[in-house]
Amino acid sequence: MLSMLGAVSEFEREIILERQREGIALAKAKGKYKGGKKKLTDEQVAEIKKLISDGVRITHIARDYNITRQSVYNYI
């Protein structure tokens, strides 16, 4: 009995994921699914690269620009 319930719930989960993928594909086709906006301009990215070459720590740069350290690494 428990294995039947498990099989049914797996099947339902597969259906849910399939519908989700279809919805995302439709949203992308309509241009609604673009991701997040960039937090820094190209000039700010250039400033960050210069600061890093000057030896400023990533933590200080991230704090000054109000972004995470990982975002700094992603930009460089």
FENFENFEN-V774687 format. One record per pair of residues at least 12 apart in sequence whose ideal C-beta (glycine too) atoms are under 7 Angstrom apart, sorted by the first residue. I is the first residue (numbers start at 0). GAP is how many residues later the second one is. D is the distance in whole Angstrom. If there is no record, write none. Layout:
BEGIN
i;gap;d
I;GAP;D
I;GAP;D
END
This chain:
BEGIN
i;gap;d
38;28;6
38;32;7
39;25;7
39;35;6
43;21;7
44;30;5
47;13;6
47;24;6
47;27;6
47;28;7
48;27;6
51;24;6
57;14;5
END
